[in-house]
Amino acid sequence: MIIFIGQIKRLPEKLLTTLIWIIALAAVSCSSFSSRKPLRIKQNIVLYALDANDYPNAPDIKEQLLPIQKIPPLTNDSLKAVMGNLEYSKKTTWGDIKRRIYSEGELDELVRVVGETLPELKENQRLVIISRFDLDKSVLSRMERVTALLWADKEYLNLVFGEIHQPIPHNDHLEYDKWTENILPVSLRRAFPWLAISPEDYFTFNKINGTSHDTWIKVPLTELTSLSYKPVKKKDTSDFVMDKKERQRRILEDAYEENLLTKEDFEKKLKSLEKPNEKSEESSSKKLVDTPDEEESD
């Protein structure tokens, strides 16, 4: 798709910065990342093998990496602890979002499929993990995608994220049949500037060219068996309430951008999110996803 200079100038500043950053990233490394080979194809999970000789292809990145080795046998409990405990923060128009990268509703299947696939990786290969999930499951919500690279070296289990809860475009029939296409490379040079993983005691962040990579964690191999999964606390903390409001704001923003809501309806529903909860969560969720026509008929 060609975007003319005049059209670019009319884009919001934040969107323009994001667009330029993504184009630059894709231009640098998309060809070598696309050489990945499929290992597992599930409805919501696709796993690939990516040869270390193919990616990364930048010499300055390669020289900073420890030699890759085959991932040691891992139990599902260890995998669940490593992947399931991770939280991320994301800067959005409506403020910062902070929540788990992988939701409880998707985690068990993801861990099982990854665990079954790891023994098939060769010593010089990394595992590409692409998954999707709809946390809200409302009329206006979208499937969101997470992309990651997983491998081991002689000291650490490495896990690097690219996209984190990135809404997936759908067609006019609300179908996501091409959801694994046009995947941006998981960059080993830097994280997306609006994303960061929340620090935890059981891992460190990798540094590239002296700068911390905010979505690349390293877990010592010697610590893997001692980790345990910590279930998310729901409804009894203010964090969960704030997280839900942030997600509802994102749903409204997507609906407005797709002309599913008028500006008046969008602003009205946005203001209602800031009011104290006067109704049950169920009725609030229903109100959020009502269409303008349904509101007028009430």
N, C-alpha and C positions, 0 to 999 in steps of 0.2 A: 504494500500500500504506500502511495506517495503522499506525503504531507507537504503542502506548499508553505512557503515562508510566511505568507499572510495569515494562513490558518494557525501556524505555530505561535505567532505573536499574540493571537487572541486567546490562547490557552492560559488557564490560571497558572500563576508562577510555580506553585508547588507541583502541579501536574506536569508542567513543562520540564522542571528539574528532574522529576521521576522518569519522564520519557527519554530525556537525553542520557540519563544514567543507564537505563535499561538497554538502549540502542548501543551504547559504548560497550557494555558488558557482553552483549550478544555478538557483536562484531569481533571481539577479541578471541573468544574461545568456543563459539557454538559448534564449529565443524568437528573438533576433536571430541567434544562431549557427546555428540550425536552418534559416535561409533559404538555406543553401548549395545549389549546383546541381551535380549529378553530371557529371563529365567522363570518368572512366574507372572501370570496374567490373571488377576481376579477382578471381580466387579469394581471394587474400590481400592485395590492395591496392585501395583505393577512393580516388579523388581527386575533390575538389569545388572549384568556384570560389565564393568568398565576396566579395561586394561590400563595398568599404571603407565605403560609406555605411550599410550594414546592421550591420557589426560592426567594431570595438566601438561600442556605442551610448552609452557613458558620456562626457559632455563633458570631464571632467578628464583622461581617457585620450587622447581624440582630440587635444586641444590640445598634448599632449606628443610626438606622432608627427610625423616628417618627412613631407612629401607623398609619397604612393606613386607609383611609376612602373613601367613594364613591365620585367620581369626581362631583363637583357641576355642574348644567346645564351651558353649555357654548354655546354661539352663534358661528356660523361659522366665523364671523368677528374676534372674540377673538381668535379662534383656528388658523385662518390664520395669525394673527399678531404674535402669539407665535411661530408657526412653520415656517412661511414664511420669517420672518426677520432674521433668524439665518444664520450666515456665519461660515465657518470653514476654517482652514488652514491645509495643508497636505504637509509633507516633501517627495519629490520624487527625483529620480535620476537627474532630470532636474531643480531642485530648488523647492521653495515653491509655492503651489497653494492656492489661496484664492478665494472663491466664496460662493454663497448661497447653503445651504444643499438641499433645495427643489426648483426646477426650476419652473418658472411660468407656463410652459406647463403641469405640473403634479399637481400643488398645489391645484387648485380648486376641482378636483376630490378627491384628498387625504383628504382634509378638510371635504368634504361632507360625505365621507364614514366613516371617524373617528367620525364625529359628530353624524351620525346615529347609530353608534355602542356603543358609550359611555354609554347610558342609560341601555344597557344590561349587563354591568359589575356589578358583585357583590361587596359588600363593601370590601372584602378581596382579590380582584383581581387587577392585573396590566394588562395594554393593551400592547401587543406586536405588533409593527407595522413593517411590512416588505414590502418595495416597490422597484420598479425598473423603470428606465427611461433611454432612449438614448438621451442625450442632443444634440449630433452632427448630428445624423441620416445620417451618411455618409457610404460609402461602407466598410470602415475599422473600424468604431467605434463599440463599444459594449454596450449592456445593462449594467447599473451599479446599484448596490443594496445599499439600506440604511436600517439599522435595528435600532430599538429604543424601549424603554420601557417608558410608560406614566402612571402616577398615581398621586393621591393627598394624602396629609396628612393634619393635622389640620391647617397648616399654608401656605403650598406651593403646587403648581402644579410642579411635578417633571418630567423631560424629560431627559432620558439618551440614548446616542447613542453608538452603537457598530461599525458596518461597516458604512463608509460614502463614497459613490461613489466607491464602490469596484467592479471592472469588474467581470461579471458573466461568467464562462466558458460555452461554447456552444459545441454542437456536430458537426460532419462533415457537417451537413446540416444546420448549423447556427440556430439550434433550442435550445430554453432555457426551455424546458418542465419540467426540474427538478430544477428550479431556487430557490425554497424554501427549498430544501434539503441541508443537511450538513451546517446548519446555526450555526455559532459560537455564544456562549452565549453573551448577552449584559452584560458586566462585571460591577458590582457595586463596585468593588475593585479599579480598575484603568482603564484609557483610553488606547487605543493603543498608543504607544510612538510616533508615527508619526502623530497623529491627535490631533487637539485642536479646540474648538469653540471660535470664536472671542468674546471678552467681550462686553456687552451692559449694559446700565443703568437699564434696566427693569428686570434683573435677576442677581443672584449670583451663583457661583460654589459651589457645595457641597464638603465637606472635609471628607475623610475617613482615619482614623488613623493619623489625623493631616495633611494629604497631599491633595491638591486640585485635584479633579477629573475633568480633562479638557474637558470631554464631558458629564458632568452631570450638568444641569442647574436647578435652583429652582426659580420659578416665584411666588411672593406673590399672594395669592388668591384675596386679596383686590385690586390688581392692574389690574386684567385681563380685566375688562370692560373699562379701560382707554387706552388700547393699540390699535394701528392702524397699518395696514400693509403699508409698504413702498415699492412701486414698484422699481424694479431694473432699474437703468439708463443704457441705452445701446448706444453704438457707440459714445457717446459724452464725454467719459472719457477714460483716458489712462489705468485705471484699467481693463476696459472691453477688450481692445486690448491685454493687457498682459495676461488676463485670457484666451482669445481665443488661444494665442500662446502656453500657457501651455497645453491646451487641445489637440492642434494639435501635440505637442511633444509626448503626451501620446499615441495618435493614431499611430504615426509612430513607437514608441517603441513596441507597441503590434504587429504591422504588421511585424516588423523585427524579433521579438521573435517567431512568428508563420511561419517564412520563406516565408512570402508574399512579402518581399522586400529583395534584395541582400544588402550586406554591403555597396557597392558602391552607390546604389540608396538611401539607408537609410541616409548615410552621406550627399549626395547631397541635398536631400529634407530637411534635418535638417539645413543645412547651409542657404537654401533659406528662412527659417522662420526668420532668423536674419536680412535679408535685409529689407530696407524700402519698404513700400507697393507701388509698381509701377503699380499694376493692381487693379481691383475692387475686393471686398471681394468674389464675386461669382466666378470669374475666379481663384482666389487663392485657394478657397476651392476645385474647380474641379481639379486643379493641384495636390493638396495634395493627393487626393484619386485615381489618375490614377495608374494603375498597371504598372509594368515594361514593359510588352508586349505592352501596349498601348503607352507608351513613345517611344518605338523603332519604332512603326509604323507611328508616326507623321512625 
